[in-house]
Amino acid sequence: MLVGLFERNTTRRPSARSREIAAPGGEFGPPPTSFVLSPCSSHSTMPGLAACKTRNRYLFVIGTSQATPHVSGLAALLDSQAGGAMNPAHGGTAALRQHEKRAVSAVDVEPHVFLLGEPRKRIEVLPGPLGAPRVKLLGADARGAHVEVSITHHSGLAVATSHLEMPEETMADLLPAPDAVVLPARPKDAHKGTFGTVVVIAGSLGLTGAAYLASTAAARTGAGLVRLLIAESIYPILATKVTEVMATPVPEVAPGVIGHAAHDSVMRNIVGAETLVIGPGLGRDRSTGRLVVDLAMHAECAMVIDADGLNALADSPRSKRKLGPRRILTPHPGEMARLTGKTIEQIAADRQGAARKGAKEWGAVIVLKGAKTVVAHPDGRWSEDPHEVPALATGGTGDVLAGVIGALVAQGLDAFTAAVTGVYIHAAAGRRLAQKLGDSGLLAGDLLAEIPLVMNALRQGGL
Protein backbone atom coordinates (compact mmCIF):
# COMPACT_ATOMS: atom_id res chain seq x y z
CA MET A 1 0.00 0.00 0.00
CA LEU A 2 1.06 3.61 -0.41
CA VAL A 3 1.37 5.92 2.54
CA GLY A 4 1.36 9.63 1.79
CA LEU A 5 1.62 12.35 4.42
CA PHE A 6 -0.75 15.31 4.47
CA GLU A 7 0.62 18.36 6.32
CA ARG A 8 -1.48 21.40 7.13
CA ASN A 9 -0.30 24.26 5.00
CA THR A 10 -0.58 26.97 7.67
CA THR A 11 2.94 27.91 8.66
CA ARG A 12 5.20 27.25 5.67
CA ARG A 13 5.29 27.26 1.91
CA PRO A 14 5.03 23.92 0.05
CA SER A 15 8.33 22.30 -0.75
CA ALA A 16 9.35 21.55 -4.33
CA ARG A 17 8.41 17.92 -3.71
CA SER A 18 4.93 18.71 -2.40
CA ARG A 19 1.62 19.64 -3.99
CA GLU A 20 -1.20 21.69 -2.55
CA ILE A 21 -4.61 20.04 -2.56
CA ALA A 22 -7.96 20.32 -0.83
CA ALA A 23 -8.62 18.04 2.11
CA PRO A 24 -11.74 16.28 3.41
CA GLY A 25 -14.08 18.30 5.56
CA GLY A 26 -17.27 18.01 7.60
CA GLU A 27 -17.62 15.42 10.36
CA PHE A 28 -15.03 13.27 8.62
CA GLY A 29 -12.21 15.77 8.88
CA PRO A 30 -11.26 19.35 9.72
CA PRO A 31 -12.98 22.19 7.88
CA PRO A 32 -12.08 22.28 4.19
CA THR A 33 -8.69 23.83 3.90
CA SER A 34 -5.44 23.63 1.98
CA PHE A 35 -3.11 20.70 2.51
CA VAL A 36 0.26 19.67 1.20
CA LEU A 37 1.05 16.08 0.25
CA SER A 38 4.66 15.17 0.90
CA PRO A 39 6.16 11.88 -0.32
CA CYS A 40 6.39 9.26 2.37
CA SER A 41 7.93 5.83 2.21
CA SER A 42 5.75 2.77 1.57
CA HIS A 43 4.64 0.89 4.67
CA SER A 44 2.86 -2.41 5.04
CA THR A 45 3.06 -2.78 8.83
CA MET A 46 1.71 -0.79 11.74
CA PRO A 47 5.18 0.37 12.93
CA GLY A 48 5.36 2.42 9.77
CA LEU A 49 2.14 4.12 10.71
CA ALA A 50 3.37 4.99 14.17
CA ALA A 51 6.25 6.91 12.64
CA CYS A 52 3.78 9.17 10.87
CA LYS A 53 1.74 10.15 13.93
CA THR A 54 2.63 13.82 14.05
CA ARG A 55 0.41 16.73 15.00
CA ASN A 56 -1.56 18.26 12.11
CA ARG A 57 -0.47 15.55 9.70
CA TYR A 58 -2.91 13.32 7.87
CA LEU A 59 -2.11 9.86 6.58
CA PHE A 60 -3.70 8.84 3.27
CA VAL A 61 -3.64 5.14 2.36
CA ILE A 62 -4.66 3.88 -1.07
CA GLY A 63 -4.82 0.20 -1.96
CA THR A 64 -5.92 -1.85 -4.94
CA SER A 65 -8.06 -4.96 -5.11
CA GLN A 66 -4.84 -6.99 -4.99
CA ALA A 67 -3.93 -5.29 -1.71
CA THR A 68 -7.35 -5.63 -0.16
CA PRO A 69 -6.22 -7.95 2.70
CA HIS A 70 -3.66 -5.38 3.84
CA VAL A 71 -6.06 -2.47 3.56
CA SER A 72 -8.82 -4.38 5.31
CA GLY A 73 -6.48 -5.36 8.11
CA LEU A 74 -5.38 -1.76 8.56
CA ALA A 75 -8.99 -0.61 8.61
CA ALA A 76 -9.93 -3.21 11.22
CA LEU A 77 -7.03 -2.27 13.48
CA LEU A 78 -7.75 1.42 13.21
CA ASP A 79 -11.41 0.74 13.80
CA SER A 80 -10.61 -0.97 17.08
CA GLN A 81 -8.49 2.03 18.11
CA ALA A 82 -10.98 4.61 16.93
CA GLY A 83 -14.11 3.23 18.53
CA GLY A 84 -15.83 2.07 15.36
CA ALA A 85 -15.39 5.24 13.33
CA MET A 86 -14.21 3.18 10.37
CA ASN A 87 -17.63 1.62 9.88
CA PRO A 88 -18.43 1.57 6.11
CA ALA A 89 -21.55 3.58 6.87
CA HIS A 90 -19.24 6.49 7.65
CA GLY A 91 -17.44 6.30 4.31
CA GLY A 92 -18.05 7.87 0.94
CA THR A 93 -17.83 6.51 -2.58
CA ALA A 94 -16.77 7.95 -5.90
CA ALA A 95 -17.11 6.43 -9.34
CA LEU A 96 -14.13 7.02 -11.60
CA ARG A 97 -13.28 5.88 -15.10
CA GLN A 98 -9.83 4.36 -15.47
CA HIS A 99 -8.88 2.50 -18.63
CA GLU A 100 -5.64 1.05 -17.31
CA LYS A 101 -5.69 -1.76 -14.74
CA ARG A 102 -3.15 -0.03 -12.56
CA ALA A 103 -3.06 1.65 -9.22
CA VAL A 104 -3.26 5.13 -7.78
CA SER A 105 -0.47 6.77 -5.85
CA ALA A 106 0.01 10.48 -5.14
CA VAL A 107 -0.54 14.08 -6.18
CA ASP A 108 1.98 15.44 -8.69
CA VAL A 109 4.87 14.36 -6.52
CA GLU A 110 8.18 12.80 -7.35
CA PRO A 111 7.85 9.81 -9.74
CA HIS A 112 9.34 7.47 -7.13
CA VAL A 113 6.10 7.66 -5.15
CA PHE A 114 3.97 4.99 -6.76
CA LEU A 115 1.99 1.82 -6.13
CA LEU A 116 2.40 -1.52 -7.92
CA GLY A 117 4.99 -0.07 -10.25
CA GLU A 118 2.81 2.55 -11.94
CA PRO A 119 3.01 6.23 -10.99
CA ARG A 120 -0.24 8.14 -10.70
CA LYS A 121 0.73 11.75 -10.19
CA ARG A 122 -2.58 13.60 -10.45
CA ILE A 123 -5.09 12.96 -7.68
CA GLU A 124 -7.54 15.40 -6.15
CA VAL A 125 -9.11 14.80 -2.72
CA LEU A 126 -12.13 17.01 -1.97
CA PRO A 127 -14.96 17.03 0.55
CA GLY A 128 -18.05 15.19 -0.65
CA PRO A 129 -21.66 16.35 -0.26
CA LEU A 130 -21.89 14.87 3.26
CA GLY A 131 -18.33 15.62 4.24
CA ALA A 132 -16.89 12.25 3.28
CA PRO A 133 -13.75 12.46 1.13
CA ARG A 134 -14.19 12.40 -2.62
CA VAL A 135 -11.27 11.13 -4.71
CA LYS A 136 -10.82 12.27 -8.29
CA LEU A 137 -8.14 11.35 -10.80
CA LEU A 138 -7.17 14.13 -13.16
CA GLY A 139 -6.27 14.26 -16.84
CA ALA A 140 -5.22 11.03 -18.51
CA ASP A 141 -5.37 9.22 -15.16
CA ALA A 142 -9.15 9.69 -14.92
CA ARG A 143 -10.24 6.42 -16.51
CA GLY A 144 -12.21 3.45 -15.32
CA ALA A 145 -12.14 2.44 -11.66
CA HIS A 146 -14.49 2.31 -8.69
CA VAL A 147 -13.15 3.75 -5.45
CA GLU A 148 -14.64 3.43 -1.98
CA VAL A 149 -13.20 5.79 0.63
CA SER A 150 -13.48 5.82 4.40
CA ILE A 151 -11.81 8.22 6.85
CA THR A 152 -11.43 8.35 10.62
CA HIS A 153 -9.57 10.33 13.29
CA HIS A 154 -7.48 9.00 16.14
CA SER A 155 -4.84 10.65 18.31
CA GLY A 156 -4.61 13.68 16.06
CA LEU A 157 -4.32 11.52 12.98
CA ALA A 158 -6.85 11.39 10.16
CA VAL A 159 -6.57 8.17 8.18
CA ALA A 160 -8.32 7.62 4.87
CA THR A 161 -8.42 4.14 3.40
CA SER A 162 -9.45 3.56 -0.17
CA HIS A 163 -10.49 0.33 -1.89
CA LEU A 164 -9.83 0.54 -5.63
CA GLU A 165 -11.37 -1.91 -8.11
CA MET A 166 -10.12 -1.89 -11.69
CA PRO A 167 -12.16 -3.27 -14.60
CA GLU A 168 -10.70 -6.43 -16.07
CA GLU A 169 -11.34 -5.66 -19.73
CA THR A 170 -10.36 -2.25 -21.01
CA MET A 171 -9.38 -0.69 -24.29
CA ALA A 172 -6.07 0.26 -22.65
CA ASP A 173 -5.12 -3.43 -22.85
CA LEU A 174 -5.41 -3.33 -26.65
CA LEU A 175 -3.24 -1.98 -29.43
CA PRO A 176 -4.81 0.51 -31.87
CA ALA A 177 -7.07 -1.39 -34.26
CA PRO A 178 -6.76 -1.06 -38.05
CA ASP A 179 -9.46 1.04 -39.69
CA ALA A 180 -11.17 -2.01 -41.18
CA VAL A 181 -11.84 -3.62 -37.79
CA VAL A 182 -15.60 -3.77 -37.24
CA LEU A 183 -17.63 -5.89 -34.84
CA PRO A 184 -20.95 -7.41 -35.95
CA ALA A 185 -24.07 -5.86 -34.47
CA ARG A 186 -25.73 -7.72 -31.60
CA PRO A 187 -29.35 -6.47 -31.63
CA LYS A 188 -31.37 -6.86 -28.44
CA ASP A 189 -34.12 -8.81 -30.19
CA ALA A 190 -31.71 -11.27 -31.82
CA HIS A 191 -32.01 -15.05 -31.86
CA LYS A 192 -29.48 -17.69 -32.88
CA GLY A 193 -30.55 -17.45 -36.50
CA THR A 194 -29.58 -13.77 -36.46
CA PHE A 195 -25.93 -14.64 -36.07
CA GLY A 196 -25.64 -17.21 -38.80
CA THR A 197 -24.49 -20.79 -39.18
CA VAL A 198 -20.88 -21.92 -39.59
CA VAL A 199 -20.09 -25.37 -40.94
CA VAL A 200 -16.60 -26.68 -40.19
CA ILE A 201 -15.00 -29.59 -42.06
CA ALA A 202 -11.90 -30.55 -40.13
CA GLY A 203 -10.02 -33.26 -38.32
CA SER A 204 -8.64 -36.70 -39.07
CA LEU A 205 -6.93 -39.48 -37.11
CA GLY A 206 -4.37 -37.85 -34.82
CA LEU A 207 -5.63 -34.36 -35.63
CA THR A 208 -8.97 -34.23 -33.85
CA GLY A 209 -7.84 -31.23 -31.82
CA ALA A 210 -7.87 -29.03 -34.92
CA ALA A 211 -11.55 -29.78 -35.45
CA TYR A 212 -12.33 -28.93 -31.84
CA LEU A 213 -10.36 -25.67 -31.90
CA ALA A 214 -11.77 -24.34 -35.18
CA SER A 215 -15.39 -25.15 -34.38
CA THR A 216 -15.29 -23.95 -30.78
CA ALA A 217 -13.57 -20.73 -31.85
CA ALA A 218 -16.48 -20.06 -34.21
CA ALA A 219 -18.91 -20.53 -31.34
CA ARG A 220 -16.85 -18.31 -29.02
CA THR A 221 -16.79 -15.55 -31.63
CA GLY A 222 -20.56 -15.37 -31.63
CA ALA A 223 -21.88 -17.57 -34.44
CA GLY A 224 -25.48 -18.58 -33.82
CA LEU A 225 -24.96 -22.22 -34.79
CA VAL A 226 -21.83 -24.25 -35.49
CA ARG A 227 -21.92 -27.65 -37.16
CA LEU A 228 -18.77 -29.80 -37.29
CA LEU A 229 -18.57 -32.38 -40.07
CA ILE A 230 -16.14 -35.18 -39.23
CA ALA A 231 -15.26 -38.64 -40.47
CA GLU A 232 -17.40 -41.42 -39.04
CA SER A 233 -14.64 -43.21 -37.15
CA ILE A 234 -13.56 -40.12 -35.19
CA TYR A 235 -17.11 -38.98 -34.49
CA PRO A 236 -17.17 -40.51 -30.96
CA ILE A 237 -14.06 -38.50 -30.02
CA LEU A 238 -15.46 -35.17 -31.16
CA ALA A 239 -19.00 -35.86 -29.96
CA THR A 240 -17.52 -36.20 -26.48
CA LYS A 241 -15.15 -33.26 -26.85
CA VAL A 242 -17.57 -30.61 -28.11
CA THR A 243 -20.81 -29.68 -26.38
CA GLU A 244 -22.18 -26.50 -27.91
CA VAL A 245 -21.02 -27.50 -31.40
CA MET A 246 -23.15 -29.98 -33.36
CA ALA A 247 -20.81 -32.83 -34.27
CA THR A 248 -22.06 -34.65 -37.39
CA PRO A 249 -20.48 -37.77 -38.93
CA VAL A 250 -20.07 -37.99 -42.71
CA PRO A 251 -18.85 -40.89 -44.90
CA GLU A 252 -15.12 -41.57 -44.89
CA VAL A 253 -12.83 -43.07 -47.52
CA ALA A 254 -10.41 -44.48 -44.93
CA PRO A 255 -10.41 -44.54 -41.13
CA GLY A 256 -10.70 -40.91 -40.02
CA VAL A 257 -10.44 -39.53 -43.57
CA ILE A 258 -13.11 -37.40 -45.23
CA GLY A 259 -12.89 -37.71 -49.01
CA HIS A 260 -14.93 -37.00 -52.10
CA ALA A 261 -17.35 -39.77 -51.12
CA ALA A 262 -18.73 -37.34 -48.53
CA HIS A 263 -19.53 -34.70 -51.17
CA ASP A 264 -23.30 -35.18 -51.21
CA SER A 265 -23.53 -35.32 -47.44
CA VAL A 266 -21.46 -32.14 -47.15
CA MET A 267 -23.64 -30.31 -49.68
CA ARG A 268 -26.75 -31.20 -47.69
CA ASN A 269 -25.21 -29.97 -44.48
CA ILE A 270 -24.12 -26.59 -45.85
CA VAL A 271 -27.57 -25.67 -47.16
CA GLY A 272 -28.52 -22.47 -45.37
CA ALA A 273 -25.06 -21.96 -43.87
CA GLU A 274 -23.40 -18.58 -44.21
CA THR A 275 -19.83 -19.86 -43.94
CA LEU A 276 -17.87 -23.04 -44.53
CA VAL A 277 -14.51 -23.42 -42.76
CA ILE A 278 -12.46 -26.22 -44.28
CA GLY A 279 -8.99 -27.62 -43.83
CA PRO A 280 -7.77 -27.66 -40.20
CA GLY A 281 -6.33 -31.10 -39.47
CA LEU A 282 -8.12 -32.54 -42.51
CA GLY A 283 -5.16 -34.54 -43.83
CA ARG A 284 -3.65 -34.77 -47.31
CA ASP A 285 -5.38 -37.77 -48.82
CA ARG A 286 -5.86 -37.29 -52.57
CA SER A 287 -9.60 -37.81 -52.26
CA THR A 288 -9.72 -35.15 -49.54
CA GLY A 289 -8.01 -32.74 -51.92
CA ARG A 290 -10.63 -33.39 -54.60
CA LEU A 291 -13.40 -32.57 -52.14
CA VAL A 292 -11.73 -29.32 -51.07
CA VAL A 293 -11.19 -28.13 -54.64
CA ASP A 294 -14.74 -29.03 -55.66
CA LEU A 295 -16.21 -27.09 -52.74
CA ALA A 296 -13.88 -24.13 -53.25
CA MET A 297 -15.03 -23.78 -56.84
CA HIS A 298 -18.74 -24.51 -56.47
CA ALA A 299 -20.07 -23.97 -52.92
CA GLU A 300 -22.43 -21.00 -52.76
CA CYS A 301 -21.58 -19.95 -49.22
CA ALA A 302 -18.48 -18.02 -48.19
CA MET A 303 -15.46 -20.17 -47.35
CA VAL A 304 -12.45 -19.93 -45.09
CA ILE A 305 -9.76 -22.28 -46.41
CA ASP A 306 -6.94 -23.14 -44.03
CA ALA A 307 -4.16 -25.66 -43.47
CA ASP A 308 -4.70 -28.85 -45.50
CA GLY A 309 -7.34 -27.06 -47.52
CA LEU A 310 -4.57 -24.75 -48.74
CA ASN A 311 -2.36 -27.74 -49.51
CA ALA A 312 -5.15 -29.10 -51.71
CA LEU A 313 -5.27 -25.81 -53.64
CA ALA A 314 -1.50 -25.81 -53.99
CA ASP A 315 -1.75 -29.24 -55.61
CA SER A 316 -4.36 -27.89 -58.07
CA PRO A 317 -2.84 -24.69 -59.50
CA ARG A 318 -5.63 -23.94 -61.98
CA SER A 319 -8.30 -23.97 -59.25
CA LYS A 320 -6.79 -20.95 -57.50
CA ARG A 321 -7.67 -18.68 -60.40
CA LYS A 322 -11.39 -19.40 -59.98
CA LEU A 323 -11.87 -18.73 -56.30
CA GLY A 324 -13.60 -15.33 -56.03
CA PRO A 325 -13.78 -12.65 -53.31
CA ARG A 326 -15.95 -14.76 -50.98
CA ARG A 327 -13.04 -17.14 -50.45
CA ILE A 328 -10.64 -16.37 -47.60
CA LEU A 329 -7.27 -18.12 -47.65
CA THR A 330 -5.28 -18.13 -44.40
CA PRO A 331 -1.73 -19.35 -45.17
CA HIS A 332 1.32 -19.11 -42.95
CA PRO A 333 4.55 -18.35 -44.86
CA GLY A 334 5.25 -22.03 -45.58
CA GLU A 335 1.78 -22.56 -47.05
CA MET A 336 2.06 -19.32 -49.01
CA ALA A 337 5.35 -20.55 -50.44
CA ARG A 338 3.66 -23.77 -51.64
CA LEU A 339 0.75 -21.82 -53.13
CA THR A 340 3.05 -19.48 -55.07
CA GLY A 341 5.94 -21.79 -55.87
CA LYS A 342 8.36 -19.46 -54.07
CA THR A 343 10.62 -20.02 -51.09
CA ILE A 344 9.71 -19.04 -47.55
CA GLU A 345 12.57 -16.55 -47.63
CA GLN A 346 11.12 -14.87 -50.71
CA ILE A 347 7.72 -14.62 -49.04
CA ALA A 348 9.24 -13.18 -45.86
CA ALA A 349 11.22 -10.60 -47.85
CA ASP A 350 8.02 -8.95 -49.13
CA ARG A 351 5.03 -10.11 -47.13
CA GLN A 352 2.79 -7.27 -48.25
CA GLY A 353 3.68 -7.79 -51.88
CA ALA A 354 3.14 -11.54 -51.69
CA ALA A 355 -0.31 -11.18 -50.09
CA ARG A 356 -1.47 -8.47 -52.50
CA LYS A 357 -0.24 -10.34 -55.55
CA GLY A 358 -1.91 -13.56 -54.43
CA ALA A 359 -5.19 -11.78 -53.78
CA LYS A 360 -5.15 -10.18 -57.21
CA GLU A 361 -4.20 -13.34 -59.10
CA TRP A 362 -6.58 -15.70 -57.29
CA GLY A 363 -9.44 -13.25 -56.77
CA ALA A 364 -9.63 -14.18 -53.07
CA VAL A 365 -8.94 -12.49 -49.75
CA ILE A 366 -5.49 -13.52 -48.49
CA VAL A 367 -4.51 -13.61 -44.81
CA LEU A 368 -0.73 -14.03 -44.67
CA LYS A 369 -0.18 -15.00 -41.06
CA GLY A 370 2.77 -14.15 -38.86
CA ALA A 371 4.04 -11.15 -36.94
CA LYS A 372 2.05 -8.18 -38.28
CA THR A 373 -0.31 -10.36 -40.32
CA VAL A 374 -1.16 -8.92 -43.73
CA VAL A 375 -4.70 -9.11 -45.16
CA ALA A 376 -5.18 -8.33 -48.86
CA HIS A 377 -8.29 -8.01 -51.08
CA PRO A 378 -8.41 -8.59 -54.85
CA ASP A 379 -9.39 -4.94 -55.42
CA GLY A 380 -6.09 -3.73 -53.96
CA ARG A 381 -7.14 -2.98 -50.40
CA TRP A 382 -4.82 -4.32 -47.74
CA SER A 383 -4.27 -4.04 -44.00
CA GLU A 384 -1.40 -4.86 -41.65
CA ASP A 385 -2.19 -5.95 -38.11
CA PRO A 386 -0.12 -4.22 -35.39
CA HIS A 387 0.53 -7.33 -33.28
CA GLU A 388 3.76 -9.28 -32.88
CA VAL A 389 3.00 -12.11 -30.46
CA PRO A 390 5.59 -14.91 -30.34
CA ALA A 391 3.41 -16.76 -27.82
CA LEU A 392 1.02 -17.52 -30.71
CA ALA A 393 3.72 -19.51 -32.51
CA THR A 394 2.30 -22.84 -31.37
CA GLY A 395 0.20 -25.57 -32.96
CA GLY A 396 -3.52 -24.98 -33.22
CA THR A 397 -3.64 -21.19 -33.05
CA GLY A 398 -4.21 -21.01 -36.81
CA ASP A 399 -7.18 -23.37 -36.46
CA VAL A 400 -8.65 -20.95 -33.92
CA LEU A 401 -8.17 -18.03 -36.33
CA ALA A 402 -10.00 -19.86 -39.11
CA GLY A 403 -12.99 -20.37 -36.82
CA VAL A 404 -12.96 -16.75 -35.68
CA ILE A 405 -13.00 -15.40 -39.23
CA GLY A 406 -15.69 -17.86 -40.28
CA ALA A 407 -17.95 -16.75 -37.43
CA LEU A 408 -17.53 -13.07 -38.28
CA VAL A 409 -18.56 -13.75 -41.88
CA ALA A 410 -21.58 -15.71 -40.63
CA GLN A 411 -22.61 -12.67 -38.58
CA GLY A 412 -22.72 -10.44 -41.63
CA LEU A 413 -19.26 -9.01 -42.21
CA ASP A 414 -17.83 -9.07 -45.71
CA ALA A 415 -14.81 -11.29 -46.30
CA PHE A 416 -12.14 -8.58 -46.08
CA THR A 417 -13.59 -6.92 -42.98
CA ALA A 418 -14.08 -10.28 -41.29
CA ALA A 419 -10.48 -11.25 -42.03
CA VAL A 420 -8.99 -8.00 -40.70
CA THR A 421 -11.23 -8.06 -37.63
CA GLY A 422 -10.62 -11.75 -36.94
CA VAL A 423 -6.87 -11.34 -37.18
CA TYR A 424 -6.98 -8.43 -34.74
CA ILE A 425 -9.21 -10.20 -32.19
CA HIS A 426 -7.13 -13.38 -32.37
CA ALA A 427 -3.81 -11.56 -31.95
CA ALA A 428 -5.14 -9.30 -29.18
CA ALA A 429 -6.32 -12.38 -27.28
CA GLY A 430 -2.86 -13.90 -27.65
CA ARG A 431 -1.17 -10.69 -26.54
CA ARG A 432 -3.29 -10.41 -23.42
CA LEU A 433 -2.58 -14.02 -22.49
CA ALA A 434 1.13 -13.50 -23.13
CA GLN A 435 1.11 -10.61 -20.68
CA LYS A 436 0.16 -13.16 -18.01
CA LEU A 437 2.01 -16.26 -19.23
CA GLY A 438 5.03 -14.82 -21.01
CA ASP A 439 6.17 -15.52 -24.55
CA SER A 440 6.04 -19.30 -24.20
CA GLY A 441 3.56 -21.79 -22.83
CA LEU A 442 0.37 -20.41 -24.39
CA LEU A 443 -1.90 -23.18 -25.67
CA ALA A 444 -4.25 -22.69 -28.60
CA GLY A 445 -7.15 -23.68 -26.37
CA ASP A 446 -6.32 -20.80 -24.02
CA LEU A 447 -7.47 -18.40 -26.73
CA LEU A 448 -11.04 -19.70 -26.73
CA ALA A 449 -12.12 -18.07 -23.48
CA GLU A 450 -10.15 -14.89 -24.19
CA ILE A 451 -11.80 -14.17 -27.56
CA PRO A 452 -15.18 -12.99 -26.21
CA LEU A 453 -13.38 -10.89 -23.58
CA VAL A 454 -11.45 -9.05 -26.28
CA MET A 455 -14.63 -8.53 -28.27
CA ASN A 456 -16.38 -7.19 -25.19
CA ALA A 457 -13.51 -4.78 -24.52
CA LEU A 458 -13.75 -3.53 -28.10
CA ARG A 459 -17.50 -3.04 -27.80
CA GLN A 460 -17.08 -1.19 -24.49
CA GLY A 461 -14.60 1.03 -26.28
CA GLY A 462 -17.14 1.97 -28.93
CA LEU A 463 -16.51 -0.48 -31.80
C-alpha positions, 0 to 999 in steps of 0.5 A: 500500500502507499502511505502519503503524508498530508501536512497542514499548510498553515505555517510554511510554503510547500516544498518543491516535492509537495503539492497543494490540494484540498482536504476532506471536511465536515464530520469526517475531517477538519474544515475544508482547507489547503493541505500539502502532500509530501512523499512518504515511504511505503509501509505495510506494517503498523510500525510504519504508521506509528512513525507518521503520527505527528500533529496536524499531519494526515495519513492517506492510504490507497490500496488496490483490489490486490492489496485488499487484505492489507487495507482491510487489516489496517482498517480493522485495526484502526477501527478498534483504536478509533471506537468504530469510526471506520464503519463503512456507513461512515465512508463515501464513494466515488465512481471514476473511469480508469482504462488502465488496470493499474493503481493510484499513488500520489498528487503530482509528486516525485515519480518514485512515489507509486503503487504496484509499479505505476506512478499516478501523479494527479489525484484530487481529494475534496470534501463530498456532499456529506463531508466524506472524502471524494477522490478524483483522478485528473487528466489522462489518469481519470479512466475506469475504476471504482473507489470506496473511501473511508476516513477516521480520526485518532490521536490527532491523525486522520486516516483515509483508506481507499479500496480501488477496483479496476475493470478487467477488460479495457481498451487500454489493454489493446493496441490501436485497431486497423481502420477495417476492424468492425464488430458485428451488431448484436441487436437486443431482439436477436435469436441464434438465426440472427448470427448465422451458421458456420459449418466446419469440415476438419479433423482426421486421425491424430488431428482431432484437436484441430476440429475442436479448436476451429469449431469452438472458436467459431462458437466463441466468436458469436456464431449462432450455430456451429456444425462440425462435419467429421469422419465417421470413425472419429465422431465418438471422439469429437462428440464427447469433446464438443458440447455447444457445437453440433458434431455430425459424422459424414462418410469416410474413404479411410479410417478418419479420412473425409474424401470426395465420397462425402460430397453429397452429405457435405452439400446437404449440411451446408444448405442455409449456412453462411460460412464453410470453414475447411482444412484444419487437421483434414489430412492430405489424402488425394480424395480429400483434396478433390473434395476441397477443390470441388467445394472451393469452386462450387459452394455458394456460401463463403469459405475460409480455407486453411491448413490442408485445404490450402495444400489441396489448392497448392496441388491444383494450381488452376483452381486458384484462379477461380476462387472469387472474393468470398473465399478467404485463404489463411496461409502461414509463410510455408503454405504461401510458399507452396501456393506461389511456388516461391521459397519461404525466404522470398515470401518473408522478404516482401510479405505485403507484396506476396499477399497483395499479388496472391489476392489479385491473381486468385481473386480471393482475400489472403490472410498471410499470417505471422508477426504483423499479419497482412490481409489483402483483397483482390481490389487492392485494399490491404491491411497490416495488423499491429501485433507481434505475439511470439506466444502464438507460434504454437500448434492450433492457433491457426485453427482458432483463427479460421474459426474466428473469421468464419464466425464473423462472416456468418454474422454479416461481415464481408470477407475482407472486414471479417479477415482484418477483424478476426486477425486483430481479435485473435492476436489481441487475445494472444497478446493479453494471455502473453502478458500473463504467461510470457512468450512461451507456454500459451496453448491454442485452447487458451485463446477460446475463453479470451476471444469474447473478452477481447470482443467485449472490450472492443465493444465497451470502447465503442466499436 
